[in-house]
């Protein structure tokens, strides 16, 4: 196995064919680390950060068969204690941190990763944040750490909504929503229809007609809402706007974009942005709505359309909500849950295990003190 730490973006562009081949054979998909999604993020959101790099694991010396890819960032502290700390890089619009690991070479990839951490990184701690706790990647990670005597701390866990595509849209909605709620949603929709012509449009994976209008409508609508006021909308900063435009266009070119739009008299009042992985899953990245119509819950109505669209019009097997824990809206609409975790690992270096043990004790004591 050959490990290579890359900081130059042009070097990453040179390996896109091998990178794309890896995304189709991974243990667990992560659309945000696919080449077309990660490269724009690195170039727009991390261009000046010299502490961000991508660790590549090759199966051969000729660098033709890529079997592991880890976007990483180096910090000089671990939970406020001065120590070299490497962790997976997550930009503000990246809700999933699962590295790309080839499903037939998982053991070799983990062996190469930890050899690099021990011999070349200088790290006393290594973290992998926002990783599914019950997925294949986590299972292989636990197995490796157990076999190699590494310390693994995975106490930081939470759940977020997941939509499993194992039935029709009608059966799913009526099977998981109370009749009272469904009547309320129907009432809200009728009230909107009283205001004008209500229309739903979809852009399914593989479609890209009118893409510029979709992009502009979404960015404009998001900026006009509460995210714009909080300066967290994707168009509030020039770099993030460039990233958003590149991300959406790249997804459409790859056939991995799915968007939904609700219009009232031809004017967008809610838009949803989803991405699909190179394999079988999808991710609900963003939703925006016109706050002047908040009383009619346009976001909720569009989310219901999303359920019907996903289950009835696509072959996708699931959709990750990418939402915060206990989300007040999506948790009531989607029945399934995905358990997430932040993993903290020792690196087989001297003092690594004592550091993790000590910081965990400090954190536990602090939580007990705050609770008391």
C-alpha contacts under 8 A as a table, 3 or more apart, distances in Angstrom:
res1	aa1	res2	aa2	distance
1	X	57	X	6.71
1	X	58	X	5.79
1	X	59	X	5.05
1	X	60	X	6.44
1	X	61	X	7.84
1	X	108	X	7.07
1	X	109	X	7.73
1	X	112	X	6.44
2	X	57	X	5.66
2	X	58	X	4.99
2	X	59	X	6.47
2	X	60	X	6.68
2	X	61	X	6.50
2	X	112	X	7.44
3	X	55	X	6.88
3	X	56	X	5.60
3	X	57	X	4.60
3	X	58	X	6.32
3	X	112	X	6.68
3	X	113	X	7.61
3	X	116	X	7.24
4	X	55	X	5.72
4	X	56	X	5.08
4	X	57	X	6.50
4	X	58	X	7.96
5	X	53	X	6.54
5	X	54	X	5.78
5	X	55	X	4.47
5	X	56	X	6.26
6	X	9	X	7.86
6	X	11	X	7.13
6	X	12	X	7.35
6	X	53	X	5.58
6	X	54	X	5.20
6	X	55	X	6.25
6	X	56	X	7.47
7	X	11	X	7.97
7	X	50	X	7.55
7	X	52	X	6.92
7	X	53	X	4.67
7	X	54	X	6.52
8	X	11	X	5.52
8	X	12	X	6.97
9	X	12	X	5.17
9	X	13	X	6.48
9	X	39	X	7.47
9	X	42	X	7.54
9	X	43	X	7.20
10	X	13	X	5.06
10	X	14	X	6.46
11	X	14	X	5.19
11	X	15	X	6.92
12	X	15	X	5.41
12	X	16	X	6.72
12	X	39	X	7.85
13	X	16	X	5.43
13	X	39	X	7.78
14	X	17	X	7.94
15	X	18	X	5.51
15	X	19	X	6.04
16	X	19	X	4.77
16	X	20	X	5.91
16	X	35	X	6.34
17	X	20	X	5.21
17	X	21	X	6.26
18	X	21	X	5.08
18	X	22	X	6.34
18	X	64	X	6.56
18	X	65	X	6.29
18	X	66	X	5.74
19	X	22	X	5.16
19	X	23	X	6.51
19	X	34	X	7.54
19	X	35	X	6.58
19	X	66	X	6.50
20	X	23	X	5.17
20	X	24	X	6.81
20	X	34	X	7.06
20	X	35	X	6.67
21	X	24	X	5.56
21	X	25	X	6.97
21	X	66	X	7.96
22	X	25	X	5.27
22	X	26	X	6.19
22	X	66	X	6.29
22	X	67	X	6.28
22	X	68	X	7.71
22	X	100	X	7.42
22	X	101	X	7.64
22	X	102	X	6.30
23	X	26	X	5.57
23	X	29	X	7.00
23	X	34	X	6.49
23	X	100	X	6.88
23	X	278	X	6.35
23	X	279	X	7.84
24	X	278	X	5.86
24	X	279	X	6.05
25	X	102	X	5.64
25	X	103	X	6.08
26	X	29	X	6.08
26	X	100	X	6.02
26	X	101	X	5.29
26	X	102	X	4.45
26	X	103	X	5.03
27	X	100	X	7.39
27	X	101	X	5.79
27	X	102	X	5.80
27	X	103	X	4.30
27	X	106	X	7.71
27	X	136	X	5.99
27	X	137	X	6.14
28	X	98	X	7.45
28	X	100	X	7.22
28	X	101	X	7.54
28	X	135	X	7.13
28	X	136	X	6.20
28	X	137	X	6.19
29	X	98	X	7.62
29	X	100	X	7.12
29	X	277	X	6.46
29	X	278	X	7.48
29	X	279	X	6.98
29	X	281	X	7.61
30	X	33	X	5.70
30	X	34	X	6.86
30	X	96	X	6.89
30	X	97	X	7.51
30	X	98	X	6.12
30	X	99	X	7.32
30	X	100	X	7.14
30	X	277	X	6.61
31	X	34	X	5.22
31	X	37	X	7.02
31	X	275	X	7.30
31	X	276	X	6.77
31	X	277	X	4.77
31	X	278	X	7.14
32	X	37	X	5.41
32	X	38	X	5.95
32	X	94	X	6.31
32	X	96	X	7.07
33	X	37	X	6.30
33	X	38	X	5.09
33	X	71	X	7.74
33	X	99	X	7.21
33	X	100	X	7.26
34	X	37	X	5.51
34	X	38	X	5.89
35	X	38	X	5.32
35	X	39	X	5.75
36	X	39	X	5.97
36	X	40	X	6.98
36	X	247	X	7.11
36	X	250	X	5.91
36	X	251	X	7.24
37	X	40	X	6.00
37	X	41	X	6.66
37	X	247	X	5.72
37	X	250	X	7.41
37	X	251	X	7.71
38	X	41	X	5.08
38	X	42	X	6.16
39	X	42	X	5.14
39	X	43	X	6.15
40	X	43	X	5.12
40	X	44	X	5.87
40	X	45	X	7.94
40	X	243	X	5.66
40	X	246	X	6.49
40	X	247	X	6.74
41	X	44	X	5.30
41	X	45	X	5.30
41	X	46	X	6.94
41	X	91	X	7.45
41	X	243	X	6.04
42	X	45	X	5.56
42	X	46	X	4.84
42	X	47	X	6.13
43	X	46	X	5.95
43	X	47	X	4.99
44	X	47	X	5.99
44	X	239	X	5.26
44	X	240	X	6.72
44	X	242	X	6.91
44	X	243	X	5.76
45	X	91	X	7.32
45	X	239	X	6.45
45	X	240	X	6.83
45	X	243	X	7.55
46	X	49	X	5.24
46	X	52	X	7.29
49	X	52	X	6.00
50	X	53	X	7.72
51	X	73	X	5.46
51	X	74	X	5.27
51	X	75	X	7.53
52	X	71	X	7.52
52	X	72	X	5.76
52	X	73	X	4.31
52	X	74	X	6.60
52	X	89	X	7.24
53	X	71	X	6.05
53	X	72	X	5.36
53	X	73	X	6.22
54	X	69	X	6.84
54	X	70	X	5.52
54	X	71	X	4.30
54	X	72	X	5.69
55	X	68	X	7.93
55	X	69	X	5.82
55	X	70	X	4.99
55	X	71	X	6.30
55	X	72	X	7.04
56	X	66	X	7.28
56	X	67	X	7.87
56	X	68	X	5.68
56	X	69	X	4.78
56	X	70	X	6.52
57	X	66	X	6.15
57	X	67	X	5.71
57	X	68	X	4.65
57	X	69	X	6.39
57	X	109	X	6.48
57	X	112	X	7.06
57	X	113	X	7.72
58	X	61	X	7.21
58	X	63	X	5.82
58	X	64	X	7.43
58	X	65	X	5.79
58	X	66	X	4.63
58	X	67	X	5.66
58	X	68	X	6.94
59	X	63	X	7.39
59	X	64	X	7.89
59	X	65	X	5.56
59	X	66	X	6.28
59	X	67	X	6.31
60	X	63	X	5.66
60	X	64	X	6.74
60	X	65	X	6.36
61	X	64	X	7.96
63	X	66	X	6.94
66	X	69	X	7.81
67	X	100	X	7.85
67	X	101	X	5.87
67	X	102	X	4.88
67	X	105	X	6.70
67	X	109	X	6.87
68	X	99	X	7.59
68	X	100	X	5.56
68	X	101	X	4.55
68	X	102	X	6.23
68	X	109	X	6.00
69	X	99	X	6.07
69	X	100	X	5.10
69	X	101	X	6.61
70	X	88	X	6.85
70	X	99	X	5.17
70	X	100	X	6.69
71	X	88	X	5.63
71	X	89	X	5.41
71	X	99	X	7.30
72	X	86	X	6.62
72	X	87	X	5.51
72	X	88	X	4.36
72	X	89	X	4.71
73	X	86	X	5.78
73	X	87	X	5.63
73	X	88	X	6.18
73	X	89	X	5.37
74	X	84	X	7.24
74	X	85	X	5.87
74	X	86	X	4.59
74	X	87	X	6.67
75	X	78	X	7.55
75	X	84	X	6.07
75	X	85	X	5.09
75	X	86	X	6.18
76	X	82	X	6.07
76	X	83	X	5.43
76	X	84	X	4.74
76	X	85	X	6.01
77	X	80	X	5.41
77	X	81	X	5.19
77	X	82	X	4.33
77	X	83	X	4.61
77	X	84	X	5.89
77	X	85	X	6.02
78	X	81	X	5.13
78	X	82	X	6.44
78	X	83	X	5.83
78	X	84	X	7.14
78	X	85	X	5.73
78	X	125	X	6.97
79	X	359	X	7.25
83	X	123	X	7.41
83	X	124	X	6.41
83	X	125	X	7.79
84	X	122	X	6.34
84	X	123	X	4.66
84	X	124	X	5.74
84	X	125	X	6.92
85	X	123	X	5.17
85	X	124	X	6.13
85	X	125	X	4.98
85	X	126	X	5.86
85	X	127	X	7.82
86	X	123	X	6.26
86	X	125	X	6.58
86	X	126	X	5.01
86	X	127	X	6.53
87	X	126	X	5.48
87	X	127	X	4.50
87	X	128	X	5.71
87	X	129	X	7.56
88	X	97	X	6.55
88	X	99	X	7.88
88	X	127	X	6.67
88	X	128	X	5.39
88	X	129	X	6.65
89	X	97	X	7.46
90	X	93	X	7.78
90	X	94	X	5.52
90	X	95	X	7.40
90	X	96	X	7.65
90	X	97	X	6.56
91	X	94	X	5.30
92	X	95	X	7.83
93	X	285	X	7.96
94	X	97	X	7.48
95	X	130	X	6.83
95	X	322	X	5.70
96	X	129	X	7.95
96	X	130	X	5.28
96	X	131	X	6.25
96	X	322	X	7.49
97	X	128	X	6.85
97	X	129	X	5.85
97	X	130	X	5.07
97	X	131	X	5.40
98	X	128	X	7.65
98	X	130	X	7.25
98	X	131	X	5.20
98	X	132	X	7.52
98	X	137	X	7.40
101	X	105	X	7.44
101	X	106	X	6.13
101	X	109	X	6.89
101	X	137	X	7.82
102	X	105	X	5.35
102	X	106	X	5.95
102	X	109	X	7.92
103	X	106	X	5.76
105	X	108	X	5.43
105	X	109	X	6.21
106	X	109	X	5.15
106	X	110	X	6.27
106	X	140	X	7.16
107	X	110	X	5.36
107	X	111	X	6.14
107	X	140	X	7.68
107	X	144	X	7.28
108	X	111	X	5.05
108	X	112	X	6.12
109	X	112	X	5.12
109	X	113	X	6.08
110	X	113	X	4.98
110	X	114	X	6.18
110	X	141	X	7.54
110	X	144	X	7.06
111	X	114	X	5.46
111	X	115	X	6.11
112	X	115	X	5.10
112	X	116	X	6.18
113	X	116	X	5.22
113	X	117	X	6.27
114	X	117	X	4.81
114	X	118	X	6.00
114	X	347	X	6.51
114	X	348	X	7.68
115	X	118	X	5.14
115	X	119	X	5.95
115	X	120	X	7.92
116	X	119	X	5.29
116	X	120	X	5.20
116	X	121	X	6.25
117	X	120	X	5.88
117	X	121	X	4.83
117	X	122	X	6.81
117	X	123	X	6.22
117	X	347	X	5.97
117	X	348	X	7.99
118	X	121	X	6.57
118	X	122	X	6.94
118	X	123	X	7.26
118	X	347	X	5.73
118	X	348	X	5.78
118	X	349	X	5.61
119	X	122	X	7.18
123	X	126	X	6.89
123	X	347	X	6.82
123	X	349	X	7.78
124	X	346	X	6.65
124	X	347	X	5.99
124	X	349	X	6.44
124	X	350	X	7.89
124	X	351	X	7.00
124	X	352	X	4.64
124	X	355	X	7.53
125	X	344	X	7.10
125	X	345	X	6.07
125	X	346	X	5.35
125	X	347	X	6.04
125	X	352	X	6.28
125	X	355	X	7.93
125	X	356	X	7.24
126	X	344	X	5.85
126	X	345	X	5.19
126	X	346	X	6.40
126	X	347	X	6.64
127	X	342	X	7.13
127	X	343	X	5.52
127	X	344	X	4.44
127	X	345	X	6.14
128	X	131	X	6.84
128	X	342	X	5.82
128	X	343	X	5.05
128	X	344	X	6.55
129	X	341	X	6.62
129	X	342	X	4.15
129	X	343	X	6.08
130	X	340	X	6.01
130	X	341	X	5.67
130	X	342	X	5.56
131	X	138	X	7.52
131	X	340	X	5.53
131	X	341	X	5.45
131	X	342	X	6.46
131	X	343	X	7.79
132	X	135	X	5.52
132	X	137	X	7.97
132	X	138	X	6.93
132	X	338	X	6.83
132	X	339	X	5.83
132	X	340	X	4.39
132	X	341	X	6.17
133	X	138	X	5.74
133	X	157	X	7.81
133	X	339	X	5.50
133	X	340	X	4.93
133	X	341	X	5.31
134	X	138	X	6.26
134	X	139	X	6.93
134	X	339	X	6.65
134	X	340	X	7.84
135	X	138	X	5.48
135	X	139	X	6.36
136	X	139	X	5.03
136	X	140	X	6.24
137	X	140	X	5.32
137	X	141	X	6.10
138	X	141	X	4.92
138	X	142	X	6.15
139	X	142	X	5.31
139	X	143	X	6.29
140	X	143	X	5.01
140	X	144	X	6.15
141	X	144	X	5.24
141	X	145	X	6.23
142	X	145	X	5.29
142	X	146	X	6.08
142	X	152	X	7.49
143	X	146	X	5.23
143	X	147	X	6.17
144	X	147	X	5.17
144	X	148	X	6.08
145	X	148	X	5.20
145	X	149	X	5.82
145	X	150	X	4.70
145	X	151	X	6.73
145	X	152	X	6.76
146	X	149	X	5.40
146	X	150	X	6.41
146	X	151	X	7.98
147	X	150	X	7.95
150	X	345	X	6.90
150	X	346	X	5.68
150	X	347	X	7.03
150	X	348	X	6.56
150	X	353	X	7.84
151	X	345	X	5.55
151	X	346	X	5.18
151	X	353	X	6.41
151	X	356	X	7.87
152	X	343	X	6.88
152	X	344	X	5.84
152	X	345	X	4.69
152	X	346	X	6.83
153	X	343	X	5.81
153	X	344	X	5.01
153	X	345	X	6.32
154	X	157	X	7.04
154	X	341	X	6.32
154	X	342	X	6.08
154	X	343	X	4.82
154	X	344	X	6.51
155	X	341	X	7.53
155	X	342	X	7.67
155	X	343	X	7.90
156	X	341	X	5.69
156	X	342	X	5.52
156	X	343	X	7.52
157	X	339	X	7.02
157	X	340	X	5.53
157	X	341	X	4.28
157	X	342	X	6.54
158	X	325	X	6.46
158	X	339	X	5.84
158	X	340	X	5.36
158	X	341	X	6.53
159	X	325	X	5.77
159	X	326	X	7.79
159	X	337	X	6.08
159	X	338	X	5.50
159	X	339	X	4.40
159	X	340	X	5.73
160	X	321	X	6.86
160	X	322	X	7.03
160	X	323	X	5.97
160	X	324	X	6.43
160	X	325	X	5.29
160	X	326	X	7.07
160	X	327	X	7.80
160	X	331	X	7.64
160	X	337	X	5.48
160	X	338	X	5.41
160	X	339	X	6.62
160	X	340	X	7.45
161	X	320	X	6.79
161	X	321	X	5.48
161	X	322	X	7.69
161	X	323	X	6.95
161	X	330	X	6.74
161	X	331	X	5.64
161	X	334	X	6.04
161	X	335	X	7.10
161	X	336	X	5.94
161	X	337	X	4.56
161	X	338	X	6.19
162	X	318	X	7.20
162	X	319	X	5.94
162	X	320	X	4.89
162	X	321	X	5.72
162	X	334	X	6.30
162	X	335	X	7.10
162	X	336	X	4.94
162	X	337	X	4.88
162	X	338	X	5.81
163	X	318	X	5.45
163	X	319	X	5.07
163	X	320	X	6.55
163	X	321	X	7.54
163	X	334	X	5.68
163	X	335	X	6.91
163	X	336	X	5.97
163	X	337	X	7.89
164	X	317	X	6.30
164	X	318	X	4.52
164	X	319	X	6.70
164	X	336	X	6.92
165	X	168	X	7.75
165	X	310	X	7.59
165	X	311	X	5.64
165	X	316	X	6.95
165	X	317	X	4.93
165	X	318	X	5.33
166	X	311	X	7.80
166	X	317	X	7.38
167	X	171	X	6.42
167	X	172	X	6.31
167	X	311	X	6.88
168	X	171	X	5.28
168	X	172	X	6.10
168	X	308	X	7.44
168	X	311	X	5.52
168	X	312	X	5.92
169	X	172	X	5.11
169	X	173	X	6.11
169	X	307	X	5.96
169	X	308	X	4.28
169	X	309	X	7.50
169	X	310	X	7.80
169	X	311	X	5.25
169	X	312	X	5.98
170	X	173	X	5.40
170	X	174	X	6.08
170	X	308	X	7.00
171	X	174	X	5.36
171	X	175	X	5.60
172	X	175	X	5.05
172	X	176	X	6.10
173	X	176	X	5.48
173	X	177	X	5.83
173	X	304	X	7.80
173	X	307	X	7.74
173	X	333	X	7.86
174	X	177	X	5.47
174	X	178	X	7.41
174	X	179	X	7.74
174	X	182	X	7.93
176	X	333	X	7.42
176	X	334	X	7.71
176	X	335	X	6.61
177	X	181	X	6.41
177	X	182	X	6.56
177	X	333	X	7.18
178	X	181	X	5.28
178	X	182	X	6.41
179	X	182	X	5.07
179	X	183	X	6.16
180	X	183	X	5.20
180	X	184	X	6.32
181	X	184	X	4.97
181	X	185	X	6.27
182	X	185	X	5.07
182	X	186	X	6.18
183	X	186	X	5.04
183	X	187	X	6.11
184	X	187	X	5.01
184	X	188	X	6.25
185	X	188	X	5.15
185	X	189	X	6.24
185	X	301	X	6.98
186	X	189	X	5.10
186	X	190	X	6.23
187	X	190	X	5.14
187	X	191	X	6.24
188	X	191	X	5.10
188	X	192	X	6.36
188	X	296	X	5.31
188	X	297	X	7.20
189	X	192	X	5.15
189	X	193	X	6.25
189	X	296	X	7.32
189	X	301	X	7.37
190	X	193	X	4.91
190	X	194	X	6.23
191	X	194	X	5.08
191	X	195	X	6.84
191	X	296	X	7.34
192	X	195	X	5.27
192	X	196	X	6.95
192	X	198	X	7.01
192	X	264	X	7.88
192	X	296	X	6.74
193	X	196	X	5.34
193	X	197	X	5.91
193	X	198	X	5.56
194	X	197	X	7.97
195	X	264	X	7.91
196	X	264	X	6.06
196	X	265	X	5.60
197	X	263	X	7.92
197	X	264	X	5.52
197	X	265	X	4.90
197	X	266	X	7.70
198	X	262	X	7.28
198	X	263	X	5.81
198	X	264	X	4.74
198	X	265	X	6.50
199	X	262	X	5.84
199	X	263	X	5.12
199	X	264	X	6.45
199	X	265	X	7.88
199	X	266	X	7.67
200	X	260	X	7.22
200	X	261	X	5.64
200	X	262	X	4.66
200	X	263	X	6.28
201	X	260	X	5.76
201	X	261	X	5.08
201	X	262	X	6.54
201	X	263	X	7.96
202	X	258	X	7.46
202	X	259	X	5.76
202	X	260	X	4.47
202	X	261	X	6.32
203	X	207	X	5.87
203	X	208	X	6.84
203	X	209	X	7.85
203	X	257	X	7.49
203	X	258	X	5.40
203	X	259	X	4.96
203	X	260	X	6.28
204	X	207	X	5.55
204	X	257	X	6.75
204	X	258	X	4.79
204	X	259	X	6.70
204	X	314	X	7.80
205	X	252	X	7.29
205	X	255	X	4.91
205	X	256	X	5.17
205	X	257	X	5.04
205	X	258	X	5.29
205	X	276	X	7.71
206	X	252	X	6.72
206	X	253	X	7.78
206	X	254	X	7.42
206	X	255	X	3.94
206	X	256	X	6.73
206	X	257	X	7.24
207	X	252	X	6.89
207	X	255	X	6.85
207	X	257	X	7.85
208	X	211	X	5.31
208	X	252	X	5.81
208	X	253	X	7.71
210	X	213	X	5.51
210	X	214	X	6.49
211	X	214	X	5.02
211	X	215	X	6.23
211	X	249	X	7.68
212	X	215	X	5.15
212	X	216	X	6.14
213	X	216	X	5.18
213	X	217	X	5.85
214	X	217	X	5.26
214	X	218	X	6.10
215	X	218	X	5.29
215	X	219	X	6.20
215	X	245	X	6.80
215	X	248	X	7.29
216	X	219	X	5.29
216	X	220	X	5.92
217	X	220	X	5.25
217	X	221	X	5.98
217	X	268	X	7.05
217	X	271	X	7.92
218	X	221	X	5.22
218	X	222	X	6.09
218	X	271	X	5.98
218	X	272	X	7.84
218	X	288	X	6.98
219	X	222	X	5.24
219	X	223	X	6.14
219	X	233	X	7.72
219	X	234	X	6.78
219	X	235	X	5.96
220	X	223	X	5.25
220	X	224	X	6.30
220	X	235	X	7.69
221	X	224	X	5.24
221	X	225	X	6.65
221	X	268	X	7.82
221	X	269	X	7.57
221	X	270	X	7.60
221	X	271	X	7.80
221	X	288	X	6.09
221	X	289	X	6.33
221	X	290	X	6.42
222	X	225	X	5.46
222	X	226	X	7.86
222	X	227	X	6.46
222	X	228	X	6.53
222	X	233	X	5.92
222	X	234	X	7.64
222	X	287	X	7.76
222	X	288	X	4.93
222	X	289	X	6.88
223	X	226	X	7.61
223	X	227	X	6.20
223	X	228	X	4.06
223	X	229	X	7.55
223	X	233	X	5.36
223	X	234	X	7.49
223	X	235	X	6.44
223	X	236	X	6.83
224	X	227	X	7.63
224	X	228	X	5.62
224	X	229	X	7.61
224	X	290	X	7.39
225	X	228	X	5.46
225	X	229	X	6.74
225	X	288	X	7.40
225	X	289	X	7.03
225	X	290	X	6.56
225	X	291	X	6.08
226	X	229	X	5.00
226	X	230	X	6.17
227	X	230	X	5.00
227	X	231	X	5.91
227	X	232	X	5.01
227	X	233	X	4.82
228	X	231	X	4.83
228	X	232	X	6.05
228	X	233	X	5.02
228	X	236	X	6.60
229	X	232	X	7.77
230	X	233	X	7.66
231	X	236	X	5.73
232	X	236	X	6.74
233	X	236	X	5.49
234	X	237	X	6.90
234	X	240	X	5.37
234	X	241	X	5.41
234	X	244	X	6.48
235	X	238	X	6.61
235	X	240	X	6.18
235	X	241	X	4.39
235	X	244	X	7.80
236	X	240	X	7.38
236	X	241	X	7.12
237	X	240	X	5.39
237	X	241	X	6.16
238	X	241	X	5.08
238	X	242	X	6.27
239	X	242	X	5.21
239	X	243	X	6.24
240	X	243	X	4.89
240	X	244	X	6.08
241	X	244	X	5.05
241	X	245	X	6.19
242	X	245	X	5.24
242	X	246	X	6.12
243	X	246	X	5.20
243	X	247	X	5.92
244	X	247	X	5.07
244	X	248	X	6.16
245	X	248	X	5.39
245	X	249	X	6.13
246	X	249	X	5.20
246	X	250	X	5.87
247	X	250	X	5.22
247	X	251	X	6.08
248	X	251	X	5.10
248	X	252	X	6.23
248	X	257	X	6.98
249	X	252	X	5.13
249	X	253	X	6.23
250	X	253	X	5.08
250	X	254	X	6.24
251	X	254	X	5.14
251	X	255	X	6.14
251	X	256	X	4.81
251	X	257	X	4.94
251	X	275	X	7.07
252	X	255	X	5.03
252	X	256	X	5.81
252	X	257	X	4.97
253	X	256	X	7.58
254	X	257	X	7.77
256	X	275	X	5.75
256	X	276	X	4.79
256	X	277	X	6.69
256	X	278	X	7.49
257	X	273	X	7.83
257	X	274	X	6.28
257	X	275	X	5.01
257	X	276	X	6.30
258	X	273	X	6.41
258	X	274	X	5.01
258	X	275	X	6.00
258	X	276	X	7.39
259	X	271	X	7.19
259	X	272	X	5.45
259	X	273	X	4.83
259	X	274	X	5.89
260	X	271	X	5.64
260	X	272	X	5.12
260	X	273	X	6.97
260	X	302	X	7.43
260	X	306	X	7.13
261	X	268	X	6.66
261	X	269	X	7.75
261	X	270	X	5.79
261	X	271	X	4.42
261	X	272	X	6.49
261	X	302	X	7.42
262	X	268	X	5.74
262	X	269	X	5.80
262	X	270	X	5.09
262	X	271	X	6.35
262	X	298	X	7.74
262	X	302	X	6.65
263	X	266	X	5.22
263	X	267	X	4.98
263	X	268	X	4.26
263	X	269	X	5.60
263	X	270	X	7.19
264	X	267	X	5.16
264	X	268	X	6.45
264	X	269	X	6.68
268	X	271	X	7.17
268	X	290	X	7.83
269	X	289	X	5.34
269	X	290	X	4.78
269	X	293	X	7.45
269	X	298	X	7.04
270	X	287	X	7.36
270	X	288	X	5.56
270	X	289	X	3.99
270	X	290	X	6.22
270	X	298	X	6.07
270	X	299	X	6.10
270	X	302	X	6.89
271	X	287	X	5.77
271	X	288	X	5.39
271	X	289	X	6.38
271	X	302	X	7.60
272	X	284	X	7.79
272	X	286	X	5.94
272	X	287	X	4.32
272	X	288	X	6.48
272	X	302	X	7.53
273	X	284	X	6.42
273	X	285	X	5.78
273	X	286	X	5.07
273	X	287	X	6.09
274	X	282	X	6.95
274	X	283	X	5.51
274	X	284	X	4.49
274	X	285	X	5.35
274	X	286	X	6.96
275	X	282	X	5.61
275	X	283	X	5.23
275	X	284	X	6.66
275	X	285	X	6.88
276	X	279	X	8.00
276	X	280	X	7.55
276	X	281	X	5.85
276	X	282	X	4.00
276	X	283	X	6.14
277	X	280	X	6.33
277	X	281	X	5.51
277	X	282	X	5.76
277	X	283	X	7.93
278	X	281	X	7.95
280	X	315	X	7.92
280	X	316	X	5.55
280	X	317	X	5.90
280	X	318	X	7.56
281	X	316	X	5.71
281	X	317	X	5.74
281	X	318	X	5.20
281	X	319	X	6.00
281	X	320	X	7.90
282	X	316	X	6.95
282	X	318	X	6.19
282	X	319	X	4.54
282	X	320	X	6.28
283	X	319	X	5.19
283	X	320	X	4.74
283	X	321	X	6.14
283	X	322	X	6.61
284	X	319	X	6.68
284	X	320	X	6.11
284	X	321	X	4.97
284	X	322	X	6.10
285	X	321	X	7.30
285	X	322	X	6.33
287	X	299	X	7.29
288	X	299	X	7.21
289	X	294	X	7.84
289	X	298	X	6.58
289	X	299	X	6.01
290	X	293	X	5.83
290	X	294	X	6.91
290	X	298	X	7.91
291	X	294	X	4.88
292	X	295	X	7.85
293	X	296	X	5.62
293	X	297	X	7.06
293	X	298	X	6.90
294	X	297	X	5.18
294	X	298	X	6.62
297	X	300	X	5.40
297	X	301	X	6.44
298	X	301	X	5.06
298	X	302	X	6.07
299	X	302	X	5.14
299	X	303	X	6.13
300	X	303	X	4.98
300	X	304	X	6.33
300	X	329	X	7.13
301	X	304	X	5.17
301	X	305	X	6.48
302	X	305	X	4.97
302	X	306	X	6.17
303	X	306	X	4.83
303	X	307	X	6.46
303	X	330	X	7.98
303	X	333	X	7.99
304	X	307	X	5.19
304	X	308	X	6.63
304	X	333	X	7.64
305	X	308	X	5.17
305	X	309	X	6.02
306	X	309	X	4.97
306	X	310	X	5.96
307	X	310	X	5.33
307	X	311	X	6.10
308	X	311	X	5.40
308	X	312	X	5.68
308	X	313	X	7.64
309	X	312	X	5.45
309	X	313	X	5.23
309	X	314	X	7.09
310	X	313	X	5.74
310	X	314	X	5.38
310	X	315	X	7.83
310	X	316	X	6.93
311	X	314	X	6.31
311	X	315	X	7.67
311	X	316	X	7.67
316	X	319	X	7.74
320	X	338	X	7.75
321	X	330	X	7.56
323	X	327	X	6.51
323	X	330	X	7.83
324	X	327	X	5.67
326	X	331	X	6.43
327	X	330	X	5.87
327	X	331	X	5.57
328	X	331	X	6.23
328	X	332	X	7.13
329	X	332	X	5.74
329	X	333	X	6.93
330	X	333	X	5.13
330	X	334	X	6.05
331	X	334	X	5.56
331	X	335	X	7.09
332	X	335	X	7.27
344	X	356	X	7.91
345	X	356	X	7.68
346	X	349	X	7.60
346	X	352	X	5.29
346	X	353	X	5.47
346	X	356	X	6.82
347	X	352	X	6.14
347	X	353	X	7.87
348	X	352	X	6.65
348	X	353	X	7.75
349	X	352	X	5.47
350	X	353	X	7.60
351	X	354	X	5.29
351	X	355	X	6.03
352	X	355	X	5.24
352	X	356	X	6.43
353	X	356	X	5.23
353	X	357	X	6.10
354	X	357	X	5.06
354	X	358	X	5.96
355	X	358	X	5.18
355	X	359	X	6.10
356	X	359	X	5.25
356	X	360	X	6.04
357	X	360	X	5.25
357	X	361	X	6.28
358	X	361	X	5.14
358	X	362	X	6.21
359	X	362	X	4.97
359	X	363	X	6.06
360	X	363	X	5.05
360	X	364	X	6.07
361	X	364	X	5.08
361	X	365	X	6.05
362	X	365	X	5.15
362	X	366	X	6.09
363	X	366	X	5.07
363	X	367	X	6.15
364	X	367	X	5.15
364	X	368	X	6.14
365	X	368	X	5.06
365	X	369	X	6.09
366	X	369	X	5.02
366	X	370	X	6.13
367	X	370	X	5.11
367	X	371	X	6.02
368	X	371	X	5.04
368	X	372	X	6.02
369	X	372	X	5.09
